[in-house]
Amino acid sequence: MSDEALFQRTSALALEYLARLHERPVARPVEFSALLERLGGTLPAAGMAAGEVIEQLVTAVEPGLVATPGPRYFGFVTGGALPVSVAADWLASAWDQNAFSFVISPAAAAVEEVVRIWLLELLGLPSQMSMGLVTGGTMANFTGLAAARHALLKSVGWDVEADGLFGAPALTVVTSDESHISIFAALQMLGLGRERVTRVATDAQGRMRADELSATLARINTPVLVCAQAGNVNTGAFDPLSEIVPLVRARLPHQPGWLHVDGAFGGWVAASEQYRALVTQLDQADSFSVDCHKWLNVPYDSGLVFVSDRAAHYAAMTLSAAYYVPSPDEVRDNHNWVPEASRRARCFALYAALRALGRHGVANIVEHCCHLARRFAERLAADPQVRILNDVVINQVLVRFVNGGNDREADDALTAEVMRRVQQDGTCWAGGTTWQGQHALRISVSNWSTTESDIERSAKAILACLHESKSQR
């Protein structure tokens, strides 16, 4: 098989998958050992023809593919890739650019800079902010917090990149009780410690309480890094940035402060006039992270970090070696803003999505998903055995199934059983979580292609699973 024939056949197989996406079961039970058996065995001494490799791969993995790009996948706040972004991503694979620097890929350097300019305008952020394009929310938070670590320690005369943390002046990290696990993962990797944090209490919806933050900051006599959240991963609630920003700024100039905002999915509301008030004063944050494979609906993996102090961002991330070819001063070298050197050119998919959607298109995706989430909650809540545990402010819905009494353990068991049946049924897929000590089904509406009929079909399937669970208990 020629290379051209191989690519044509592979394209046909991909198109077949996409054509069936809307109607295939979202996920099906599959044994890991069975997948290993289909895929594995002893590595043969002789290779296999390329066309045969592709055909066997497609056949072997098919039972383990989850229809995450489809319209009824409601797990893990996962968007479905826009066709134009998939097409651009295919080109990125064919072009095989290392988006390391201008010298090695002028195209990737220029596209990332255009994406930076467009996104700052779209999200209402200061035009001078720097941007790093990384794999996702964890590395975006890592990069933003690394810039914070540099700036805060530099303010007290310490060069952390050169001298490390041995003997470094103290700084205090403040999170909320509801900060996402990726914040703690970043702190762990940065040597700041996931347990050496000061936690601030949250309200019933998971928002950081500004009065508690104020009291906490009053007791701190070191430089402080405050981690706020735009979009709680369970409830979708937003920390009150308009109250938090002045509290952090009030410490200056006596004690330096840095505000990082984790906006993995909720940060995209800044693109919508209808929802922008949820992130009032986001433009005053020192650093801000967001995932593009959520509401921008581009292929995995794609995260962004924006930093107001470009020098701190650059100092925390830049790297050099004797063999690096210097670029002209006026161009962008992408590696200066991220932890990685060798980098896939994710920027092409972002560029294509933004170019195809425009400002209004991005806003429409956000508003459409929020509308459908409210519709989902209303449809489920009409059943007397359903409780919606959160205020549906954006796209997150927490669902609990109850027996009618006050037996928490029985309700937990019922909720777990309904979730198991939903995932086995395959009409839609949603995952479980624990919210304020209660087991819940977590629904995240994040896909550009989800329709009202998908919501109706999914709600009907979930309620059928509830009634089946009740009838067999």
C-alpha positions as CSV (number, residue, x, y, z in Angstrom):
1,M,0.0,0.0,0.0
2,S,1.4,3.4,-1.0
3,D,1.6,6.2,1.6
4,E,-1.2,8.0,-0.2
5,A,-3.4,5.0,-0.1
6,L,-2.6,4.5,3.6
7,F,-3.6,8.1,4.4
8,Q,-6.8,7.8,2.3
9,R,-7.9,4.6,4.0
10,T,-7.1,6.0,7.5
11,S,-9.1,9.1,6.7
12,A,-12.0,6.9,5.6
13,L,-11.9,4.9,8.8
14,A,-11.8,8.1,10.8
15,L,-14.8,9.5,8.9
16,E,-16.7,6.2,9.5
17,Y,-16.2,6.6,13.2
18,L,-17.3,10.3,13.2
19,A,-20.4,9.4,11.1
20,R,-21.5,6.9,13.7
21,L,-20.6,9.0,16.7
22,H,-24.1,10.5,17.4
23,E,-25.8,7.1,17.6
24,R,-23.2,4.7,19.0
25,P,-23.3,3.8,22.7
26,V,-21.4,6.5,24.5
27,A,-19.5,3.8,26.4
28,R,-19.7,0.1,27.0
29,P,-18.4,-2.2,29.7
30,V,-15.1,-3.6,28.6
31,E,-12.5,-5.7,30.4
32,F,-9.0,-4.3,30.4
33,S,-7.5,-7.8,30.1
34,A,-9.7,-8.3,27.0
35,L,-8.3,-5.2,25.4
36,L,-4.8,-6.2,26.2
37,E,-5.4,-9.6,24.6
38,R,-6.8,-8.0,21.4
39,L,-3.9,-5.6,21.2
40,G,-0.9,-7.3,22.7
41,G,1.0,-10.6,22.6
42,T,4.6,-11.0,21.9
43,L,6.2,-8.3,19.8
44,P,7.0,-10.0,16.5
45,A,10.5,-10.0,15.0
46,A,9.2,-9.0,11.6
47,G,7.1,-5.9,11.0
48,M,3.6,-5.8,9.6
49,A,2.4,-3.9,6.5
50,A,1.3,-0.4,7.4
51,G,-2.3,-0.8,6.1
52,E,-2.7,-4.0,8.0
53,V,-1.5,-2.3,11.2
54,I,-4.1,0.4,10.9
55,E,-6.9,-2.1,10.1
56,Q,-6.0,-4.3,13.1
57,L,-5.6,-1.3,15.4
58,V,-9.1,0.1,14.5
59,T,-10.7,-3.4,15.1
60,A,-8.8,-4.1,18.3
61,V,-9.5,-0.7,20.1
62,E,-13.1,-0.3,19.0
63,P,-14.7,-1.8,22.1
64,G,-12.6,0.5,24.3
65,L,-13.4,3.8,22.5
66,V,-15.6,6.2,24.5
67,A,-17.6,8.6,22.4
68,T,-16.3,11.6,24.3
69,P,-16.6,13.9,21.2
70,G,-20.3,13.0,20.9
71,P,-23.3,15.0,22.1
72,R,-24.3,12.8,25.1
73,Y,-21.0,12.6,26.9
74,F,-21.4,14.5,30.1
75,G,-18.4,13.4,32.1
76,F,-15.3,15.2,33.3
77,V,-16.2,18.6,31.7
78,T,-15.1,17.4,28.3
79,G,-15.9,19.3,25.1
80,G,-16.3,17.6,21.7
81,A,-13.8,18.7,19.0
82,L,-15.2,21.0,16.4
83,P,-14.8,19.5,12.9
84,V,-12.7,22.5,11.8
85,S,-10.4,21.9,14.8
86,V,-10.1,18.2,14.0
87,A,-9.2,19.1,10.4
88,A,-6.5,21.5,11.6
89,D,-5.2,18.9,14.0
90,W,-4.9,16.4,11.2
91,L,-2.9,18.9,9.3
92,A,-0.7,19.5,12.4
93,S,0.1,15.8,12.5
94,A,0.9,15.8,8.8
95,W,3.0,19.0,9.0
96,D,4.8,17.5,12.1
97,Q,6.1,20.8,13.4
98,N,8.0,21.1,16.6
99,A,6.5,24.3,18.1
100,F,9.6,25.0,20.0
101,S,10.8,28.2,18.5
102,F,10.6,30.5,15.6
103,V,13.7,29.0,14.0
104,I,12.4,25.5,13.9
105,S,8.8,26.5,13.0
106,P,8.1,30.1,12.0
107,A,4.5,29.0,11.3
108,A,3.9,27.7,14.8
109,A,5.5,30.7,16.4
110,A,3.3,33.1,14.4
111,V,0.1,31.2,15.0
112,E,0.6,31.0,18.8
113,E,1.1,34.8,18.9
114,V,-2.1,35.4,16.9
115,V,-3.9,33.0,19.2
116,R,-2.6,35.0,22.2
117,I,-3.8,38.3,20.8
118,W,-7.2,36.9,19.9
119,L,-7.8,35.2,23.2
120,L,-6.8,38.2,25.3
121,E,-9.3,40.3,23.4
122,L,-12.0,37.6,23.6
123,L,-11.6,37.1,27.4
124,G,-11.2,40.8,28.2
125,L,-7.7,40.4,29.5
126,P,-4.9,43.0,29.3
127,S,-3.2,42.9,25.9
128,Q,0.3,42.8,27.4
129,M,-0.2,39.5,29.2
130,S,2.1,36.6,28.1
131,M,0.7,33.2,27.2
132,G,1.9,29.7,27.4
133,L,0.2,26.8,25.4
134,V,0.5,23.6,27.4
135,T,-1.2,20.2,27.7
136,G,-4.0,21.1,30.0
137,G,-5.1,22.6,33.3
138,T,-2.5,21.0,35.5
139,M,0.4,22.3,33.5
140,A,-1.3,25.6,33.0
141,N,-1.6,26.0,36.8
142,F,1.9,24.7,37.2
143,T,3.2,27.4,34.9
144,G,1.2,30.2,36.5
145,L,2.2,29.2,40.0
146,A,5.9,28.9,38.9
147,A,5.7,32.5,37.7
148,A,4.2,33.5,41.1
149,R,6.9,31.6,42.9
150,H,9.6,33.5,41.0
151,A,8.0,36.9,41.5
152,L,7.2,36.5,45.2
153,L,10.6,35.2,46.1
154,K,12.4,37.8,43.9
155,S,10.5,40.5,45.9
156,V,12.4,39.3,49.0
157,G,15.7,39.0,47.2
158,W,15.8,35.3,46.3
159,D,16.5,33.8,42.9
160,V,14.6,30.5,43.1
161,E,15.5,29.3,39.6
162,A,19.2,29.6,40.4
163,D,19.2,28.7,44.1
164,G,16.2,26.5,44.5
165,L,14.2,26.3,47.7
166,F,16.9,25.3,50.1
167,G,17.1,28.1,52.6
168,A,14.6,30.3,50.7
169,P,12.5,32.9,52.5
170,A,9.1,31.7,53.5
171,L,6.0,32.3,51.4
172,T,2.4,31.3,52.1
173,V,0.0,29.6,49.6
174,V,-3.7,30.2,50.3
175,T,-6.3,27.9,48.6
176,S,-9.9,27.3,49.3
177,D,-11.4,24.1,50.6
178,E,-12.7,23.5,47.0
179,S,-9.6,24.2,45.0
180,H,-9.1,21.7,42.2
181,I,-6.7,18.8,42.6
182,S,-4.5,20.3,39.8
183,I,-3.6,23.2,42.0
184,F,-2.2,20.8,44.6
185,A,-0.5,18.7,41.9
186,A,1.3,21.9,40.7
187,L,2.3,22.9,44.2
188,Q,3.7,19.4,44.8
189,M,5.8,19.6,41.6
190,L,7.0,23.1,42.5
191,G,8.3,22.1,45.9
192,L,5.7,24.3,47.7
193,G,3.9,21.2,49.1
194,R,0.4,20.2,48.6
195,E,-0.2,20.0,52.4
196,R,1.7,23.2,53.3
197,V,-1.2,25.4,52.3
198,T,-3.6,27.6,54.2
199,R,-7.2,26.6,53.3
200,V,-10.1,29.1,53.3
201,A,-13.6,28.0,54.0
202,T,-16.2,28.0,51.3
203,D,-20.0,28.6,51.2
204,A,-22.7,26.0,50.4
205,Q,-21.9,26.2,46.7
206,G,-18.2,25.9,47.0
207,R,-17.3,29.5,46.6
208,M,-14.3,30.9,48.6
209,R,-15.6,33.1,51.4
210,A,-14.1,36.6,51.1
211,D,-14.6,37.3,54.8
212,E,-12.6,34.2,55.7
213,L,-9.9,35.1,53.2
214,S,-9.7,38.6,54.7
215,A,-9.2,37.1,58.2
216,T,-6.7,34.6,56.9
217,L,-4.6,37.3,55.1
218,A,-4.5,39.5,58.2
219,R,-2.6,36.7,60.0
220,I,0.0,36.2,57.3
221,N,3.3,38.0,57.4
222,T,5.0,36.6,54.3
223,P,4.6,37.0,50.6
224,V,1.3,35.3,49.7
225,L,0.1,33.3,46.7
226,V,-3.8,33.2,46.6
227,C,-5.4,30.6,44.4
228,A,-9.0,31.4,43.4
229,Q,-11.3,29.5,41.2
230,A,-13.6,30.4,38.3
231,G,-15.9,27.4,38.0
232,N,-16.1,24.8,40.7
233,V,-15.6,21.4,39.2
234,N,-18.7,20.0,41.0
235,T,-21.2,22.9,41.2
236,G,-19.8,25.4,38.6
237,A,-19.8,28.1,41.3
238,F,-17.3,31.1,41.0
239,D,-15.2,32.5,43.8
240,P,-16.1,36.2,44.2
241,L,-13.1,37.7,42.4
242,S,-14.5,41.3,42.8
243,E,-14.0,40.8,46.5
244,I,-10.9,38.8,46.4
245,V,-8.8,41.1,44.2
246,P,-8.9,44.1,46.5
247,L,-7.9,41.9,49.5
248,V,-4.8,40.6,47.7
249,R,-4.0,44.1,46.3
250,A,-4.3,45.7,49.8
251,R,-1.2,43.8,51.0
252,L,1.0,45.8,48.6
253,P,3.6,47.2,48.9
254,H,4.3,45.9,52.4
255,Q,3.8,42.2,51.7
256,P,3.8,41.1,48.1
257,G,0.7,39.2,46.9
258,W,-0.1,37.2,43.8
259,L,-3.6,36.1,42.6
260,H,-3.8,33.0,40.4
261,V,-7.2,32.1,39.0
262,D,-7.9,28.5,37.9
263,G,-10.5,28.9,35.2
264,A,-10.2,25.5,33.5
265,F,-13.7,25.6,32.1
266,G,-15.5,28.4,33.9
267,G,-13.0,31.0,32.6
268,W,-14.6,30.8,29.2
269,V,-17.7,32.7,30.5
270,A,-15.6,35.8,30.0
271,A,-16.4,35.5,26.3
272,S,-20.1,35.8,27.0
273,E,-21.8,39.1,27.7
274,Q,-24.6,37.1,29.4
275,Y,-22.2,35.4,31.9
276,R,-19.2,37.7,32.1
277,A,-20.3,39.2,35.4
278,L,-19.3,35.9,37.0
279,V,-15.7,36.8,36.5
280,T,-15.7,40.5,37.2
281,Q,-12.1,41.7,37.8
282,L,-10.6,38.7,36.2
283,D,-8.5,41.1,34.3
284,Q,-6.8,42.1,37.6
285,A,-5.5,38.5,38.2
286,D,-1.8,38.0,38.1
287,S,-2.2,34.7,36.3
288,F,-5.1,32.8,34.8
289,S,-5.4,29.2,33.5
290,V,-8.0,27.8,31.1
291,D,-8.5,24.5,29.1
292,C,-9.2,24.7,25.4
293,H,-10.4,21.1,25.1
294,K,-13.3,22.1,27.3
295,W,-15.5,24.9,26.1
296,L,-13.4,25.9,23.1
297,N,-14.1,22.4,21.9
298,V,-10.7,21.6,20.3
299,P,-9.0,18.2,20.4
300,Y,-7.1,17.0,23.5
301,D,-4.6,18.1,24.8
302,S,-4.7,21.9,25.0
303,G,-4.4,24.2,28.0
304,L,-3.4,27.9,28.4
305,V,-1.9,30.1,31.0
306,F,-1.8,33.9,30.9
307,V,0.5,36.0,33.1
308,S,0.4,39.7,33.7
309,D,4.1,39.9,34.8
310,R,5.8,38.8,31.5
311,A,9.2,39.0,33.1
312,A,8.3,36.6,35.9
313,H,6.7,34.2,33.4
314,Y,9.7,34.3,31.2
315,A,12.2,33.9,34.0
316,A,10.3,30.9,35.5
317,M,10.1,29.0,32.2
318,T,12.9,30.1,29.8
319,L,15.7,27.7,29.0
320,S,18.8,27.8,26.8
321,A,21.5,25.6,25.5
322,A,24.5,26.1,23.3
323,Y,22.9,24.5,20.3
324,Y,19.7,26.6,20.4
325,V,19.7,28.9,17.4
326,P,18.8,32.4,18.6
327,S,15.7,34.1,17.0
328,P,15.3,37.7,16.2
329,D,14.2,39.8,19.2
330,E,10.8,40.7,17.7
331,V,9.6,37.1,17.3
332,R,8.0,34.6,19.7
333,D,9.9,31.6,20.8
334,N,7.2,29.4,22.3
335,H,9.5,27.4,24.6
336,N,10.2,30.5,26.7
337,W,6.6,30.4,28.1
338,V,6.1,26.7,28.9
339,P,7.8,23.8,30.7
340,E,8.4,21.7,27.6
341,A,11.0,22.1,24.8
342,S,9.8,19.6,22.2
343,R,6.1,20.5,21.7
344,R,3.4,19.4,19.3
345,A,1.9,22.3,17.4
346,R,-1.5,22.4,19.2
347,C,-1.9,26.0,18.1
348,F,-3.2,25.2,14.7
349,A,-6.4,23.6,16.1
350,L,-6.9,26.6,18.4
351,Y,-6.4,29.0,15.5
352,A,-8.9,27.1,13.3
353,A,-11.6,27.0,16.1
354,L,-11.3,30.7,16.8
355,R,-11.2,31.7,13.2
356,A,-14.3,29.6,12.4
357,L,-16.3,30.6,15.5
358,G,-15.4,34.3,16.0
359,R,-16.3,36.1,19.2
360,H,-20.0,35.4,18.9
361,G,-19.5,31.7,18.2
362,V,-17.5,31.1,21.3
363,A,-20.1,32.9,23.4
364,N,-22.8,30.9,21.8
365,I,-21.3,27.6,22.8
366,V,-21.0,28.8,26.4
367,E,-24.6,30.1,26.5
368,H,-26.0,27.1,24.7
369,C,-24.4,24.6,27.1
370,C,-25.6,26.6,30.1
371,H,-29.1,26.7,28.8
372,L,-29.0,22.9,28.2
373,A,-27.7,22.3,31.7
374,R,-30.6,24.1,33.2
375,R,-33.0,22.2,31.0
376,F,-31.3,18.9,32.1
377,A,-31.8,19.8,35.7
378,E,-35.4,20.8,35.2
379,R,-36.2,17.6,33.4
380,L,-34.7,15.4,36.1
381,A,-36.0,17.4,39.0
382,A,-39.6,16.9,37.8
383,D,-39.2,13.3,39.3
384,P,-39.9,13.3,43.0
385,Q,-37.0,10.9,43.6
386,V,-34.4,13.3,42.2
387,R,-32.6,16.1,44.1
388,I,-30.5,18.7,42.3
389,L,-27.8,19.6,44.8
390,N,-26.4,22.7,43.3
391,D,-27.5,26.1,41.9
392,V,-27.1,25.5,38.1
393,V,-25.1,28.7,37.4
394,I,-23.4,27.4,34.2
395,N,-23.0,23.9,32.9
396,Q,-22.6,21.7,36.0
397,V,-25.5,19.7,37.4
398,L,-25.2,17.6,40.6
399,V,-27.9,14.9,40.8
400,R,-28.8,12.7,43.8
401,F,-31.4,10.0,43.8
402,V,-33.4,9.4,47.0
403,N,-35.6,6.7,48.4
404,G,-38.0,9.2,50.1
405,G,-36.7,8.9,53.6
406,N,-33.8,10.4,55.5
407,D,-31.4,7.4,55.1
408,R,-28.2,8.9,53.7
409,E,-26.6,5.5,53.2
410,A,-29.6,4.1,51.3
411,D,-29.6,7.2,49.1
412,D,-25.9,6.9,48.5
413,A,-26.4,3.2,47.4
414,L,-29.3,4.1,45.2
415,T,-27.3,6.9,43.5
416,A,-24.4,4.6,42.9
417,E,-26.7,2.0,41.4
418,V,-28.4,4.5,39.1
419,M,-25.0,5.7,38.0
420,R,-23.8,2.1,37.3
421,R,-26.9,1.5,35.2
422,V,-26.5,4.8,33.3
423,Q,-23.0,4.0,32.4
424,Q,-23.9,0.4,31.4
425,D,-26.9,1.6,29.3
426,G,-24.7,3.8,27.1
427,T,-27.3,6.3,26.0
428,C,-25.2,8.9,27.8
429,W,-22.3,8.9,30.2
430,A,-21.8,10.9,33.4
431,G,-19.5,10.2,36.3
432,G,-19.9,10.2,40.1
433,T,-18.6,12.5,42.8
434,T,-19.0,13.3,46.5
435,W,-20.5,16.6,47.4
436,Q,-20.7,17.7,51.0
437,G,-20.6,14.1,52.1
438,Q,-23.2,12.9,49.7
439,H,-22.8,10.7,46.6
440,A,-24.0,12.4,43.4
441,L,-24.1,12.0,39.7
442,R,-22.2,14.8,38.1
443,I,-23.4,16.1,34.7
444,S,-21.2,18.5,32.6
445,V,-22.7,19.9,29.5
446,S,-19.7,21.1,27.4
447,N,-20.2,19.9,23.8
448,W,-20.9,22.2,20.9
449,S,-23.0,19.5,19.2
450,T,-25.4,18.7,22.1
451,T,-29.0,19.4,21.3
452,E,-32.3,19.7,23.2
453,S,-33.2,16.2,21.9
454,D,-29.9,14.9,23.4
455,I,-30.9,16.3,26.7
456,E,-34.4,14.8,26.6
457,R,-33.1,11.4,25.4
458,S,-30.5,11.4,28.2
459,A,-32.8,12.5,30.9
460,K,-35.3,9.9,29.9
461,A,-32.6,7.2,30.0
462,I,-31.4,8.3,33.5
463,L,-34.9,8.3,34.9
464,A,-35.5,4.8,33.4
465,C,-32.4,3.6,35.2
466,L,-33.7,5.1,38.4
467,H,-37.0,3.3,38.1
468,E,-35.3,0.1,37.2
469,S,-33.1,0.4,40.3
470,K,-36.1,1.0,42.5
471,S,-38.1,-1.9,41.1
472,Q,-35.3,-4.4,41.7
473,R,-34.5,-3.4,45.3
